[in-house]
């Protein structure tokens, strides 16, 4: 495996940290900048929405730029966003900083995902995507506890100081370690988007949106759920978050290996069947710690094992437009985060946080249905995978 892929994983981790690290320090930001926690929460929403919408647009706009050069430009802009965030005197300036971070970060994540498979042979493409996905999943699931620990001890700006330093080191690393990577020959945007007429692709992207929506309905409100349904203290809740996070990191890599060995289709179907079952069992497990811990680990693994399999599936369906498909899949994932957080909030405010796992489970069942329909669709693909159901 090309060692540059692991460097791309590190970059993906650093960029991904910015999205949810803020979740654990919203109260600190609200107090310091004199806004409500609800207003502070907009910092998460605006990031997720921009991240989702901007990625495919920016990828097309920069299609002809050499990849190392483009990565460096994006990293420098991301660094500026970090600095603006660290020194924000008002909420409005901080909001602008989040927009800068979202725009540059959206393209950086996609660049990492599309460069990784181009650095390896055909038999390792799923694994390469899985390695980069490890960085993304690690950042999203470890960002919350990391923000809590650093923010509570040193203030809400401290986590972003750390990210600023890591970004600067990444810039040095790209200069030193990354060679020139030429972009793939591009087909017209209209022709690329025309692939969305392919039912297999549209349903695949819908699958990503639905399962991430279901996951986020539960994960975004996991702390209040534990506080409401268990006797775990703050220390134990932090430990549970880290166990979940470690499991998700393993899941990102495992999903890529499974996609290479079993085939992307079989991996997605098996993962979503177990994933949906876990959500309906979860509410009855909190009184049985061994069972509860097992479910947490399985949930963590499956939450990110599906992503590399889906990326591989989309490449198999339309290899000629694989970059835009991966970008759209990433957009679907982040839209799921945004929509799931809104739906979860509505359930918490109007019903009860104890309803969240059931609501999340319903969305994951829907994602299972869409992926089965996508796989079963008889429309021919440009590439015939080695393993299929």
Secondary structure as a PSIPRED ss2 file (coil, helix, strand):
# PSIPRED VFORMAT (PSIPRED V4.0)

   1 X C   1.000  0.000  0.000
   2 X C   1.000  0.000  0.000
   3 X C   1.000  0.000  0.000
   4 X H   0.000  1.000  0.000
   5 X H   0.000  1.000  0.000
   6 X H   0.000  1.000  0.000
   7 X H   0.000  1.000  0.000
   8 X H   0.000  1.000  0.000
   9 X H   0.000  1.000  0.000
  10 X H   0.000  1.000  0.000
  11 X H   0.000  1.000  0.000
  12 X H   0.000  1.000  0.000
  13 X H   0.000  1.000  0.000
  14 X H   0.000  1.000  0.000
  15 X H   0.000  1.000  0.000
  16 X H   0.000  1.000  0.000
  17 X H   0.000  1.000  0.000
  18 X H   0.000  1.000  0.000
  19 X H   0.000  1.000  0.000
  20 X H   0.000  1.000  0.000
  21 X H   0.000  1.000  0.000
  22 X H   0.000  1.000  0.000
  23 X H   0.000  1.000  0.000
  24 X H   0.000  1.000  0.000
  25 X H   0.000  1.000  0.000
  26 X H   0.000  1.000  0.000
  27 X H   0.000  1.000  0.000
  28 X H   0.000  1.000  0.000
  29 X H   0.000  1.000  0.000
  30 X H   0.000  1.000  0.000
  31 X H   0.000  1.000  0.000
  32 X H   0.000  1.000  0.000
  33 X H   0.000  1.000  0.000
  34 X C   1.000  0.000  0.000
  35 X C   1.000  0.000  0.000
  36 X C   1.000  0.000  0.000
  37 X H   0.000  1.000  0.000
  38 X H   0.000  1.000  0.000
  39 X H   0.000  1.000  0.000
  40 X H   0.000  1.000  0.000
  41 X H   0.000  1.000  0.000
  42 X H   0.000  1.000  0.000
  43 X H   0.000  1.000  0.000
  44 X H   0.000  1.000  0.000
  45 X H   0.000  1.000  0.000
  46 X H   0.000  1.000  0.000
  47 X H   0.000  1.000  0.000
  48 X H   0.000  1.000  0.000
  49 X H   0.000  1.000  0.000
  50 X H   0.000  1.000  0.000
  51 X H   0.000  1.000  0.000
  52 X H   0.000  1.000  0.000
  53 X H   0.000  1.000  0.000
  54 X H   0.000  1.000  0.000
  55 X H   0.000  1.000  0.000
  56 X H   0.000  1.000  0.000
  57 X H   0.000  1.000  0.000
  58 X H   0.000  1.000  0.000
  59 X H   0.000  1.000  0.000
  60 X H   0.000  1.000  0.000
  61 X H   0.000  1.000  0.000
  62 X C   1.000  0.000  0.000
  63 X C   1.000  0.000  0.000
  64 X C   1.000  0.000  0.000
  65 X C   1.000  0.000  0.000
  66 X C   1.000  0.000  0.000
  67 X H   0.000  1.000  0.000
  68 X H   0.000  1.000  0.000
  69 X H   0.000  1.000  0.000
  70 X H   0.000  1.000  0.000
  71 X H   0.000  1.000  0.000
  72 X H   0.000  1.000  0.000
  73 X H   0.000  1.000  0.000
  74 X H   0.000  1.000  0.000
  75 X H   0.000  1.000  0.000
  76 X H   0.000  1.000  0.000
  77 X H   0.000  1.000  0.000
  78 X H   0.000  1.000  0.000
  79 X H   0.000  1.000  0.000
  80 X H   0.000  1.000  0.000
  81 X H   0.000  1.000  0.000
  82 X H   0.000  1.000  0.000
  83 X H   0.000  1.000  0.000
  84 X H   0.000  1.000  0.000
  85 X H   0.000  1.000  0.000
  86 X H   0.000  1.000  0.000
  87 X C   1.000  0.000  0.000
  88 X C   1.000  0.000  0.000
  89 X C   1.000  0.000  0.000
  90 X C   1.000  0.000  0.000
  91 X H   0.000  1.000  0.000
  92 X H   0.000  1.000  0.000
  93 X H   0.000  1.000  0.000
  94 X H   0.000  1.000  0.000
  95 X H   0.000  1.000  0.000
  96 X H   0.000  1.000  0.000
  97 X H   0.000  1.000  0.000
  98 X H   0.000  1.000  0.000
  99 X H   0.000  1.000  0.000
 100 X H   0.000  1.000  0.000
 101 X H   0.000  1.000  0.000
 102 X H   0.000  1.000  0.000
 103 X H   0.000  1.000  0.000
 104 X H   0.000  1.000  0.000
 105 X H   0.000  1.000  0.000
 106 X H   0.000  1.000  0.000
 107 X H   0.000  1.000  0.000
 108 X H   0.000  1.000  0.000
 109 X H   0.000  1.000  0.000
 110 X H   0.000  1.000  0.000
 111 X H   0.000  1.000  0.000
 112 X H   0.000  1.000  0.000
 113 X H   0.000  1.000  0.000
 114 X H   0.000  1.000  0.000
 115 X H   0.000  1.000  0.000
 116 X H   0.000  1.000  0.000
 117 X H   0.000  1.000  0.000
 118 X H   0.000  1.000  0.000
 119 X C   1.000  0.000  0.000
 120 X C   1.000  0.000  0.000
 121 X C   1.000  0.000  0.000
 122 X H   0.000  1.000  0.000
 123 X H   0.000  1.000  0.000
 124 X H   0.000  1.000  0.000
 125 X H   0.000  1.000  0.000
 126 X H   0.000  1.000  0.000
 127 X H   0.000  1.000  0.000
 128 X H   0.000  1.000  0.000
 129 X H   0.000  1.000  0.000
 130 X H   0.000  1.000  0.000
 131 X H   0.000  1.000  0.000
 132 X H   0.000  1.000  0.000
 133 X H   0.000  1.000  0.000
 134 X H   0.000  1.000  0.000
 135 X H   0.000  1.000  0.000
 136 X H   0.000  1.000  0.000
 137 X H   0.000  1.000  0.000
 138 X H   0.000  1.000  0.000
 139 X H   0.000  1.000  0.000
 140 X H   0.000  1.000  0.000
 141 X H   0.000  1.000  0.000
 142 X H   0.000  1.000  0.000
 143 X H   0.000  1.000  0.000
 144 X H   0.000  1.000  0.000
 145 X H   0.000  1.000  0.000
 146 X H   0.000  1.000  0.000
 147 X H   0.000  1.000  0.000
 148 X H   0.000  1.000  0.000
 149 X H   0.000  1.000  0.000
 150 X H   0.000  1.000  0.000
 151 X H   0.000  1.000  0.000
 152 X H   0.000  1.000  0.000
 153 X H   0.000  1.000  0.000
 154 X H   0.000  1.000  0.000
 155 X C   1.000  0.000  0.000
 156 X C   1.000  0.000  0.000
 157 X C   1.000  0.000  0.000
 158 X H   0.000  1.000  0.000
 159 X H   0.000  1.000  0.000
 160 X H   0.000  1.000  0.000
 161 X H   0.000  1.000  0.000
 162 X H   0.000  1.000  0.000
 163 X H   0.000  1.000  0.000
 164 X H   0.000  1.000  0.000
 165 X H   0.000  1.000  0.000
 166 X H   0.000  1.000  0.000
 167 X H   0.000  1.000  0.000
 168 X H   0.000  1.000  0.000
 169 X H   0.000  1.000  0.000
 170 X H   0.000  1.000  0.000
 171 X H   0.000  1.000  0.000
 172 X H   0.000  1.000  0.000
 173 X H   0.000  1.000  0.000
 174 X H   0.000  1.000  0.000
 175 X H   0.000  1.000  0.000
 176 X H   0.000  1.000  0.000
 177 X H   0.000  1.000  0.000
 178 X C   1.000  0.000  0.000
 179 X C   1.000  0.000  0.000
 180 X C   1.000  0.000  0.000
 181 X C   1.000  0.000  0.000
 182 X C   1.000  0.000  0.000
 183 X C   1.000  0.000  0.000
 184 X C   1.000  0.000  0.000
 185 X C   1.000  0.000  0.000
 186 X C   1.000  0.000  0.000
 187 X C   1.000  0.000  0.000
 188 X C   1.000  0.000  0.000
 189 X H   0.000  1.000  0.000
 190 X H   0.000  1.000  0.000
 191 X H   0.000  1.000  0.000
 192 X H   0.000  1.000  0.000
 193 X H   0.000  1.000  0.000
 194 X H   0.000  1.000  0.000
 195 X H   0.000  1.000  0.000
 196 X H   0.000  1.000  0.000
 197 X H   0.000  1.000  0.000
 198 X C   1.000  0.000  0.000
 199 X H   0.000  1.000  0.000
 200 X H   0.000  1.000  0.000
 201 X H   0.000  1.000  0.000
 202 X H   0.000  1.000  0.000
 203 X H   0.000  1.000  0.000
 204 X H   0.000  1.000  0.000
 205 X H   0.000  1.000  0.000
 206 X H   0.000  1.000  0.000
 207 X H   0.000  1.000  0.000
 208 X H   0.000  1.000  0.000
 209 X H   0.000  1.000  0.000
 210 X H   0.000  1.000  0.000
 211 X H   0.000  1.000  0.000
 212 X H   0.000  1.000  0.000
 213 X H   0.000  1.000  0.000
 214 X H   0.000  1.000  0.000
 215 X H   0.000  1.000  0.000
 216 X H   0.000  1.000  0.000
 217 X H   0.000  1.000  0.000
 218 X H   0.000  1.000  0.000
 219 X H   0.000  1.000  0.000
 220 X C   1.000  0.000  0.000
 221 X C   1.000  0.000  0.000
 222 X H   0.000  1.000  0.000
 223 X H   0.000  1.000  0.000
 224 X H   0.000  1.000  0.000
 225 X H   0.000  1.000  0.000
 226 X H   0.000  1.000  0.000
 227 X H   0.000  1.000  0.000
 228 X H   0.000  1.000  0.000
 229 X H   0.000  1.000  0.000
 230 X C   1.000  0.000  0.000
 231 X C   1.000  0.000  0.000
 232 X C   1.000  0.000  0.000
 233 X C   1.000  0.000  0.000
 234 X H   0.000  1.000  0.000
 235 X H   0.000  1.000  0.000
 236 X H   0.000  1.000  0.000
 237 X H   0.000  1.000  0.000
 238 X H   0.000  1.000  0.000
 239 X H   0.000  1.000  0.000
 240 X H   0.000  1.000  0.000
 241 X H   0.000  1.000  0.000
 242 X H   0.000  1.000  0.000
 243 X H   0.000  1.000  0.000
 244 X H   0.000  1.000  0.000
 245 X H   0.000  1.000  0.000
 246 X H   0.000  1.000  0.000
 247 X H   0.000  1.000  0.000
 248 X H   0.000  1.000  0.000
 249 X H   0.000  1.000  0.000
 250 X H   0.000  1.000  0.000
 251 X H   0.000  1.000  0.000
 252 X H   0.000  1.000  0.000
 253 X H   0.000  1.000  0.000
 254 X H   0.000  1.000  0.000
 255 X H   0.000  1.000  0.000
 256 X H   0.000  1.000  0.000
 257 X H   0.000  1.000  0.000
 258 X H   0.000  1.000  0.000
 259 X H   0.000  1.000  0.000
 260 X H   0.000  1.000  0.000
 261 X H   0.000  1.000  0.000
 262 X H   0.000  1.000  0.000
 263 X C   1.000  0.000  0.000
 264 X H   0.000  1.000  0.000
 265 X H   0.000  1.000  0.000
 266 X H   0.000  1.000  0.000
 267 X H   0.000  1.000  0.000
 268 X H   0.000  1.000  0.000
 269 X H   0.000  1.000  0.000
 270 X H   0.000  1.000  0.000
 271 X H   0.000  1.000  0.000
 272 X H   0.000  1.000  0.000
 273 X H   0.000  1.000  0.000
 274 X H   0.000  1.000  0.000
 275 X H   0.000  1.000  0.000
 276 X H   0.000  1.000  0.000
 277 X H   0.000  1.000  0.000
 278 X H   0.000  1.000  0.000
 279 X H   0.000  1.000  0.000
 280 X H   0.000  1.000  0.000
 281 X H   0.000  1.000  0.000
 282 X H   0.000  1.000  0.000
 283 X C   1.000  0.000  0.000
 284 X C   1.000  0.000  0.000
 285 X C   1.000  0.000  0.000
 286 X C   1.000  0.000  0.000
 287 X C   1.000  0.000  0.000
 288 X C   1.000  0.000  0.000
 289 X H   0.000  1.000  0.000
 290 X H   0.000  1.000  0.000
 291 X H   0.000  1.000  0.000
 292 X H   0.000  1.000  0.000
 293 X H   0.000  1.000  0.000
 294 X H   0.000  1.000  0.000
 295 X H   0.000  1.000  0.000
 296 X H   0.000  1.000  0.000
 297 X H   0.000  1.000  0.000
 298 X H   0.000  1.000  0.000
 299 X H   0.000  1.000  0.000
 300 X H   0.000  1.000  0.000
 301 X H   0.000  1.000  0.000
 302 X H   0.000  1.000  0.000
 303 X H   0.000  1.000  0.000
 304 X H   0.000  1.000  0.000
 305 X H   0.000  1.000  0.000
 306 X H   0.000  1.000  0.000
 307 X H   0.000  1.000  0.000
 308 X H   0.000  1.000  0.000
 309 X H   0.000  1.000  0.000
 310 X H   0.000  1.000  0.000
 311 X H   0.000  1.000  0.000
 312 X H   0.000  1.000  0.000
 313 X H   0.000  1.000  0.000
 314 X H   0.000  1.000  0.000
 315 X H   0.000  1.000  0.000
 316 X H   0.000  1.000  0.000
 317 X H   0.000  1.000  0.000
 318 X C   1.000  0.000  0.000
 319 X H   0.000  1.000  0.000
 320 X H   0.000  1.000  0.000
 321 X H   0.000  1.000  0.000
 322 X H   0.000  1.000  0.000
 323 X H   0.000  1.000  0.000
 324 X H   0.000  1.000  0.000
 325 X H   0.000  1.000  0.000
 326 X H   0.000  1.000  0.000
 327 X H   0.000  1.000  0.000
 328 X H   0.000  1.000  0.000
 329 X H   0.000  1.000  0.000
 330 X H   0.000  1.000  0.000
 331 X H   0.000  1.000  0.000
 332 X H   0.000  1.000  0.000
 333 X H   0.000  1.000  0.000
 334 X H   0.000  1.000  0.000
 335 X H   0.000  1.000  0.000
 336 X H   0.000  1.000  0.000
 337 X H   0.000  1.000  0.000
 338 X H   0.000  1.000  0.000
 339 X H   0.000  1.000  0.000
 340 X H   0.000  1.000  0.000
 341 X H   0.000  1.000  0.000
 342 X H   0.000  1.000  0.000
 343 X H   0.000  1.000  0.000
 344 X H   0.000  1.000  0.000
 345 X H   0.000  1.000  0.000
 346 X H   0.000  1.000  0.000
 347 X H   0.000  1.000  0.000
 348 X H   0.000  1.000  0.000
 349 X H   0.000  1.000  0.000
 350 X H   0.000  1.000  0.000
 351 X C   1.000  0.000  0.000
 352 X C   1.000  0.000  0.000
 353 X H   0.000  1.000  0.000
 354 X H   0.000  1.000  0.000
 355 X H   0.000  1.000  0.000
 356 X H   0.000  1.000  0.000
 357 X H   0.000  1.000  0.000
 358 X H   0.000  1.000  0.000
 359 X H   0.000  1.000  0.000
 360 X H   0.000  1.000  0.000
 361 X H   0.000  1.000  0.000
 362 X H   0.000  1.000  0.000
 363 X H   0.000  1.000  0.000
 364 X H   0.000  1.000  0.000
 365 X H   0.000  1.000  0.000
 366 X H   0.000  1.000  0.000
 367 X H   0.000  1.000  0.000
 368 X H   0.000  1.000  0.000
 369 X H   0.000  1.000  0.000
 370 X H   0.000  1.000  0.000
 371 X H   0.000  1.000  0.000
 372 X H   0.000  1.000  0.000
 373 X H   0.000  1.000  0.000
 374 X H   0.000  1.000  0.000
 375 X H   0.000  1.000  0.000
 376 X H   0.000  1.000  0.000
 377 X C   1.000  0.000  0.000
 378 X C   1.000  0.000  0.000
 379 X C   1.000  0.000  0.000
 380 X C   1.000  0.000  0.000
 381 X C   1.000  0.000  0.000
 382 X C   1.000  0.000  0.000
 383 X C   1.000  0.000  0.000
 384 X C   1.000  0.000  0.000
 385 X C   1.000  0.000  0.000
 386 X C   1.000  0.000  0.000
 387 X C   1.000  0.000  0.000
 388 X C   1.000  0.000  0.000
 389 X C   1.000  0.000  0.000
